[in-house]
Amino acid sequence: MKLNVKLKTLPALLVLLLALHGGPAWAMDVSDAYRQALAYDPSSLAADQALEAGREKAVQGDALLRPRVNLQASVTRLRHHSGETASQLLSESSSGTAREATVQMVQPLYDRGATAGRRQLREQTTLAQTEFAAARQQLALRVAEAYFGVLVAEETLRVVQAELAAVGSQHERAKARFSVGQDRITDVQEAQARLDGVRTREVSAQSMLELRRAQFRETTGAAPDGLAPLSPSFAPQLPQPAALADWQARGESRSTLVLTRQSERAIANAELSKNRLASRPTIDVVASYGAKQQSGGLSPLVAPDGERTGAIGLVLNVPLYAGGALDSRQREAVARLGQADNQLAAARRDVRLKVQEGYLAVTTGVSRIAAQQQALTSASSALDATTRGRDVGSRTALDVLDAQQRLYGAELELVQGRADYLLGRLRLALAAGELDEDSLRSLRPWLAL
């Protein structure tokens, strides 16, 4: 039996087959989520249509210098009456139908304005391609933010629930010791206050998790189930190349923001050229062929019958005066070009800053995660020491609660730091104009797949 399966249904079938055979569940990573979003996200689908529309601009530009062929046809009902016959060919009264058809071809031979217009329309196609690439890159970042938002929210809820269990155990212990006179009532009250605070944070964490899951679902169209979590053996790395100047040079040459502004400047420059050349003469080759027929007995002097006419020649058009509109449009184009120059300079400045921001997020993220890991280890050791001190009477139950809170806080900071590091790598790639599916796939070593 032959099985035909569409590609889009393959991930769901893999999950089902693995579940039926007891194998490991299929884990979705960031690149998988991105592929889901490509076929679902409305902004991605809109970018696809915008690209298709933009590609037609180049076709329209080429058409400006290609031949134009027109067909004109007419059918006229005529009734003629003359009081006196001036000729034997012209009867006193007659009626009939006259038909006429003409085919005309116009081929631009010299039109500098049309040449500038073609260059402008082709540049609009380039702009559409750049905007499409920018939309894809923004989608990749949004998917990654939604993905890691779910992971951080899940870890936050897990840690808060673990803290809730630990604080609850301390609360029960304080009540038991108070009932036999070994603890003060303030210890029970303090434990109760901590327990109530953690319960409040649990509610907030549950609400945040639901929000992050909804954001992921709205972005990708897929349920946020089976997302690959962060790897326990998380080892951050410095960016390659290591020099900030190299990344900034990449950004100034590849960033979609800079490329967009460059295309806009080229379009403005072509508009200026087009308006400067609008007063130039144009020369067209014009060829035509026409035929006339009539029926109903009309005289040939009124409506020729069977006449054929062919013509070919050159047409010179010299614009002389257009009410000042040509000069006005030229001044406008000069101002638009100056605006585009300044916007391009601003884009390069913004890209340099964005690259530096992403670069620092990655480089400082390496040392930040190392410090957070050490802080977590220290907090765990401090909790063990505080617990032993409480058991021998040198520490109080309040000290234990404080140590527990520091431990769980350090764990949450480490989870957030790892997610920020991975997002920093993607933002650096985005600022450099290099964010794509391969960039998302490169995050797999830091995920538990």
C-alpha positions in Angstrom: 0.0 0.0 0.0 1.4 3.4 -0.9 1.1 6.2 1.7 1.0 9.8 0.5 1.7 12.3 3.3 1.8 16.0 2.9 5.0 17.6 4.3 3.1 19.9 6.7 1.6 16.9 8.5 4.9 15.1 9.0 5.8 16.4 12.4 2.4 15.5 13.9 2.6 12.0 12.4 6.1 11.5 13.9 4.8 12.5 17.3 1.9 10.0 17.0 4.1 7.1 15.7 6.7 7.6 18.5 3.9 7.7 21.1 2.4 4.5 19.7 5.7 2.6 19.7 6.8 3.9 23.1 9.8 5.8 21.6 11.1 9.2 22.8 8.7 12.1 22.2 9.6 14.5 19.4 10.9 17.8 20.8 10.3 21.0 19.0 13.2 23.4 18.8 13.3 27.0 17.7 13.9 26.3 14.0 10.9 23.9 14.0 8.7 26.6 15.5 9.9 29.0 12.9 8.9 26.7 10.1 5.5 26.4 11.6 5.2 30.2 11.8 6.1 30.7 8.2 2.9 29.0 7.1 0.7 30.5 9.8 1.8 34.0 10.8 -0.3 36.6 9.0 2.6 39.0 8.8 4.7 36.3 7.1 2.0 35.6 4.6 1.6 39.3 4.0 5.3 39.6 3.3 5.1 36.8 0.7 2.4 38.7 -1.1 4.3 42.0 -0.9 7.3 40.3 -2.5 5.2 39.0 -5.3 3.8 42.5 -5.9 7.3 44.0 -5.7 8.7 41.7 -8.3 6.2 43.2 -10.8 7.8 46.6 -10.5 10.9 45.4 -12.5 8.6 44.0 -15.2 6.8 47.4 -15.4 10.1 49.2 -15.7 11.2 47.1 -18.6 7.9 47.8 -20.3 8.7 51.5 -20.4 11.2 51.0 -23.2 9.4 48.2 -25.1 6.9 48.7 -28.0 3.3 49.7 -27.2 0.7 48.4 -29.6 -2.8 49.8 -29.7 -5.9 48.7 -31.7 -8.6 51.3 -32.4 -11.9 50.2 -34.1 -15.2 52.0 -34.7 -18.6 51.2 -36.2 -20.7 54.2 -37.3 -24.2 54.4 -38.7 -24.4 57.2 -41.3 -27.4 58.8 -43.0 -26.5 61.3 -45.7 -28.9 63.7 -47.6 -28.0 66.4 -50.1 -30.4 68.8 -51.7 -28.4 69.0 -54.9 -26.2 66.3 -56.5 -22.7 67.8 -56.8 -21.2 64.7 -58.3 -22.1 61.5 -59.9 -20.4 59.8 -57.0 -22.5 61.6 -54.4 -26.2 60.6 -54.5 -28.9 62.8 -53.2 -29.6 60.6 -50.1 -28.0 57.5 -48.8 -27.5 55.6 -45.6 -25.2 52.8 -44.4 -22.6 51.6 -41.9 -19.0 52.6 -41.9 -16.3 50.5 -40.2 -12.8 51.4 -39.4 -9.8 49.7 -37.6 -6.3 50.9 -37.0 -3.3 49.1 -35.4 -0.6 51.4 -34.1 2.8 50.6 -32.7 5.0 53.1 -30.7 8.6 52.2 -30.0 10.6 54.7 -27.8 13.8 55.5 -29.6 15.2 58.2 -27.4 13.6 58.8 -23.9 16.0 59.4 -21.1 13.1 59.9 -18.7 11.8 56.5 -19.4 15.3 55.0 -18.8 15.4 56.7 -15.4 11.9 55.4 -14.6 12.9 51.9 -15.5 15.9 52.2 -13.1 13.6 53.4 -10.4 11.1 50.6 -10.8 13.8 48.0 -10.8 15.1 49.5 -7.5 11.6 49.2 -6.1 11.8 45.4 -6.8 15.2 45.3 -4.9 13.5 47.2 -2.0 10.7 44.7 -1.9 13.2 41.8 -1.7 15.0 43.6 1.2 11.7 44.2 3.0 10.8 40.5 2.6 14.2 39.5 4.1 13.6 41.9 7.0 10.1 40.5 7.6 11.6 37.0 7.7 14.3 38.0 10.2 11.8 39.8 12.4 9.6 36.7 12.4 12.5 34.5 13.4 13.2 36.8 16.4 9.6 36.9 17.4 9.4 33.1 17.3 12.5 32.8 19.4 11.2 35.4 22.0 7.9 33.5 22.2 9.7 30.1 22.5 12.1 31.2 25.3 9.3 33.1 26.9 7.4 29.8 27.4 10.6 28.1 28.7 11.3 30.8 31.2 7.7 30.9 32.3 7.6 27.1 32.8 10.9 27.2 34.8 9.6 30.1 36.9 6.4 28.2 37.8 8.5 25.1 38.6 10.9 27.0 40.9 8.1 28.9 42.6 6.2 25.6 43.2 9.4 24.1 44.6 9.9 27.1 46.9 6.2 26.8 47.9 6.8 23.2 49.0 9.9 24.2 50.9 8.3 27.1 52.6 5.3 25.0 53.4 7.5 22.4 55.1 9.1 25.1 57.1 5.7 26.5 58.1 4.5 23.0 59.3 7.8 22.6 61.2 7.4 25.9 62.9 3.9 25.1 63.9 4.9 21.7 65.3 7.8 23.2 67.3 5.6 26.0 68.6 3.0 23.5 69.8 5.6 21.9 72.0 7.1 25.2 73.1 10.4 25.0 71.1 9.7 27.9 68.8 8.2 31.4 69.2 4.9 32.5 67.7 6.8 35.0 65.6 8.5 32.2 63.8 5.1 30.7 62.8 3.9 34.1 61.7 6.9 34.8 59.7 6.7 31.4 58.0 3.0 32.0 57.3 3.8 35.4 55.8 6.4 33.9 53.5 4.0 31.1 52.5 1.3 33.6 51.6 3.8 35.6 49.5 5.0 32.5 47.6 1.4 31.5 46.9 0.8 35.0 45.4 3.8 34.5 43.2 2.6 31.1 42.1 -0.6 32.6 40.9 1.3 35.3 39.0 3.6 32.6 37.5 0.7 30.5 36.4 -0.9 33.6 34.7 2.3 34.5 33.0 2.8 31.0 31.7 -0.7 31.0 30.2 0.1 34.4 28.5 3.4 33.1 27.1 1.8 30.0 25.8 -0.9 32.0 24.1 1.7 34.3 22.5 3.6 31.3 21.2 0.4 29.8 19.8 -0.7 33.0 18.1 2.8 33.4 16.6 3.4 29.9 15.3 -0.1 28.4 15.1 1.2 25.4 17.1 0.6 24.3 20.7 3.6 25.0 22.9 3.8 21.3 23.9 7.1 19.4 23.8 9.4 22.4 23.5 13.0 21.4 24.0 14.1 22.9 27.3 17.5 24.5 28.0 20.3 22.0 28.4 21.5 21.3 31.9 25.1 21.4 30.6 24.7 25.0 29.3 28.1 26.3 28.1 27.9 29.8 26.6 30.5 30.9 24.0 31.9 34.2 22.9 30.7 35.5 19.4 32.8 34.7 16.4 34.5 36.9 15.1 35.5 38.2 18.5 36.1 41.9 17.4 33.2 44.3 17.7 34.4 46.3 14.7 34.1 43.2 12.5 30.4 42.8 13.5 29.7 46.5 12.9 31.2 46.3 9.5 29.0 43.3 8.7 26.0 45.3 9.9 26.7 48.3 7.8 26.9 46.1 4.7 24.3 43.5 5.3 21.7 44.9 7.7 18.2 45.0 6.1 17.7 48.5 7.6 20.8 49.8 5.8 19.9 48.0 2.6 16.4 49.4 2.8 17.7 53.0 3.2 20.1 52.4 0.3 17.3 51.3 -2.0 15.2 54.3 -0.9 18.0 56.6 -1.7 18.5 55.0 -5.1 14.8 55.4 -5.8 14.9 59.1 -4.8 18.0 59.6 -7.0 16.2 58.0 -9.9 13.2 60.2 -9.2 15.5 63.3 -9.4 17.0 62.1 -12.7 13.5 61.4 -14.1 12.3 64.9 -13.3 15.5 66.5 -14.6 15.0 64.7 -17.9 11.3 65.4 -18.1 12.0 68.5 -20.2 14.2 66.6 -22.7 12.8 65.9 -26.1 11.7 62.3 -26.9 11.7 60.5 -30.2 9.4 57.6 -30.9 9.1 55.3 -33.9 5.4 55.2 -34.8 4.0 52.6 -37.3 0.3 52.2 -38.1 -1.9 50.2 -40.4 -5.6 51.0 -41.0 -8.5 49.6 -43.0 -11.9 51.2 -43.8 -15.1 49.5 -45.1 -18.7 50.6 -45.6 -22.0 49.0 -46.5 -25.4 50.2 -47.5 -24.7 52.2 -50.6 -22.8 55.1 -49.1 -20.8 57.2 -51.5 -17.0 56.7 -51.3 -16.7 60.4 -50.6 -18.8 60.0 -47.5 -17.3 56.7 -46.3 -14.4 55.0 -48.3 -14.8 51.3 -48.9 -11.8 48.9 -49.0 -9.3 51.6 -48.2 -6.0 50.4 -46.7 -3.4 52.7 -45.2 0.1 52.0 -43.8 2.5 54.5 -42.3 5.8 54.6 -40.4 7.8 57.5 -39.2 9.4 59.4 -36.3 7.6 61.5 -33.8 9.5 64.3 -32.0 8.0 65.6 -28.7 9.6 68.7 -27.1 8.1 69.8 -23.8 8.0 73.6 -23.7 6.0 74.7 -20.7 4.0 72.8 -18.1 2.8 75.6 -15.8 5.9 75.4 -13.6 5.2 71.8 -12.6 8.5 70.4 -13.9 10.6 72.8 -11.9 8.5 72.1 -8.8 8.8 68.4 -9.1 12.6 68.7 -9.5 12.9 70.8 -6.3 10.8 68.2 -4.5 13.0 65.4 -5.8 16.1 67.3 -4.6 14.6 67.6 -1.1 13.6 63.9 -1.1 17.1 62.9 -2.0 18.6 64.9 0.9 16.1 63.3 3.2 17.1 59.8 2.0 20.8 60.7 2.5 20.2 61.6 6.1 18.0 58.6 6.7 20.8 56.3 5.4 23.3 57.9 7.7 20.9 57.5 10.6 20.4 53.8 9.7 24.1 53.2 9.7 24.4 54.8 13.1 21.5 52.8 14.5 22.9 49.6 13.1 26.3 50.2 14.8 24.5 50.7 18.1 22.3 47.7 17.7 25.3 45.5 16.8 27.1 46.8 19.9 24.0 46.1 22.0 23.8 42.5 20.8 27.5 42.0 21.0 27.6 43.1 24.6 24.6 41.0 25.4 26.5 37.9 24.2 29.9 38.8 25.7 28.6 39.9 29.1 26.2 37.0 29.0 29.1 34.5 29.2 30.5 36.1 32.4 27.0 36.7 33.7 26.0 33.1 33.4 29.3 32.0 35.0 28.6 34.3 37.9 25.0 33.2 38.2 26.1 29.5 38.3 28.6 30.3 41.1 25.9 32.3 42.9 23.5 29.3 42.7 26.2 27.0 44.0 27.0 29.4 46.9 23.3 29.8 47.7 22.9 26.0 47.9 25.9 25.7 50.2 24.6 28.5 52.3 21.2 26.8 52.7 22.8 23.6 53.8 24.9 25.5 56.3 22.0 27.5 57.6 19.8 24.4 57.9 22.5 22.7 60.0 22.9 25.8 62.1 19.2 25.8 62.8 19.4 22.2 63.9 22.1 22.9 66.4 20.5 26.2 67.6 22.9 28.7 66.1 20.5 29.8 63.3 16.7 30.5 63.4 13.9 29.3 61.1 13.8 32.9 59.7 17.4 32.4 58.6 16.5 29.2 56.8 13.6 31.0 55.0 16.0 33.7 53.8 18.5 31.2 52.6 15.8 29.3 50.7 14.6 32.5 49.1 18.1 33.4 47.9 18.6 29.9 46.5 15.4 29.9 44.4 16.0 33.5 43.4 19.5 32.5 42.1 18.0 29.6 40.2 15.5 31.9 38.4 18.2 34.4 37.6 20.3 31.7 36.0 17.3 30.5 33.8 16.6 34.1 32.7 20.3 34.7 32.1 20.6 31.7 29.8 17.5 32.7 27.8 18.8 36.3 27.5 22.2 35.0 26.3 20.5 33.0 23.4 18.3 35.9 22.5 21.3 38.1 22.5 23.0 35.9 19.9 19.9 36.2 17.7 19.7 40.0 18.1 23.3 40.3 17.2 22.7 38.2 14.1 19.6 40.4 13.3 21.6 43.6 13.7 24.3 42.2 11.4 21.7 41.1 8.8 22.5 37.4 9.2 19.5 36.1 11.1 18.0 33.1 9.3 16.9 29.5 10.0 20.5 28.4 10.3 20.9 30.9 13.1 18.0 29.3 14.9 19.3 25.8 14.2 22.7 26.8 15.7 21.0 27.1 19.1 20.5 23.4 19.3 23.7 22.7 21.4 22.2 24.7 24.2 18.8 22.8 24.2 18.1 19.4 25.6 17.2 17.6 22.4 
